[in-house]
């Protein structure tokens, strides 16, 4: 399967990404979702560093994905009635335990970043 390169913008910065043939629409949808998530974190105004914005956006997206997966599993279980989720993927809806775990994860990421200055 051939791969082509696609130039995209995330939070105003250009990236050249490899895209499998026939995957352009999915990749652009993913780029749009990441861009929106990062801009939302940036626009909240508390965090300025691009790497921290990316980490928080990734955590928010992962949390939302886990919530969707969990909600789908709950709604397909015949013995358990579906209940609405208490959170909406919104950081303000995180529990105190979630916030503590996120802060710990950010501290660990900061330590790792200080060692080489890069996530990857």
N, C-alpha and C positions, 0 to 999 in steps of 0.2 A: 504494500500500500504506500503510495507516495505522500509526501508531506510538503506543504508549502508554507511560506512565512507570511505572517499577517501583522501589520503594524497597528497597535491599539494605544489608547490613552487611558491611563488610570490616574486619577487625581492630578490631571494636567501634565503627567510625565509620559513620554512615549516608551513603548516596549515592543520589541520584535519577537513574536511568539511563533513557534512551530504549530502548524494546524494540519491534522490529518485530512485527507481528501473527504469531502462530504461533511466535515465537522465544523465548518465556518459558523453556521447559525448557532450551534451549541456553545462554541467558544466565545462568540460575541455576546451571547446571553450571560455567560459566566463572567466575562469582563465587565459587563454593565452592572451585574449584581455586586461584584467586588468594588467597583468604582463607587456605587451608591453607598455601600457599607462604610468604606473608608471616608467618604465625604461627610457622612453622618457623624462619625466619630470626630473628625477634624472640626466640623461645624459646631459641635458641642462646646468647643473652645478650651477644654481643659488640657488637651494633649497636643503638642506641636511636632514632636519627632515622628517622621514618616514611618520608621520601623515600629514604633509603639502603636501608631495608628493602624498599621497593617496587622499587627498581632491582635489588637482588640477587635478589629473588624473580622478577622478570621475566627476568633473565639465566638463572637456574636453569630456569625454564619453557622458555625458548627453547633452552637447551642440551638439555633432555630431548626437546623436539620435534625438534630436529635429529638427535638420536641415534635416535629412533624412525624418522624419515624415512630416515636412513642405513641402519639395520638392515633396513628394508623393502626398500630398493633392493638391498642385499646379498643378501637372501634370495630376491629374484626374479630375480637374475642367474643364468642357467643354467650359465655357465662357472665361477662361483666358489661354493664351498661356504659355507654360512652359518656364521659364527663368532660366538660370544658377545661382546658388547661389554665392554671393560675397565672402562667407567664405568657407573654406574647412575643418572645424573642427580644423584648425590650430590656436593655440593661437595668432600667429602674425597677423592673419586676424581679430581678435576681434576689434570692434569699440572702440572709447574712452569711450563711455557710458558703454559698456560691461566690459572694464577693470576697470572702476570706481566701478561698481557693484561687480565685482569679488574681488577687494581690500577690499570693505566694508564687504563682506561676510567672507573673510579671517580674518579680524579684529575681527568680531563677533565670529568666530570659535576659534581664539586665546584666546579671553576672556573666552569662555566656557571651553576650554582645561586647562587654568590656574586654573580654579576652581577645577577640579578633575583629570586632566591629561589624560583623555581618551575620545575618540569619542563616544564610546558605553558604 
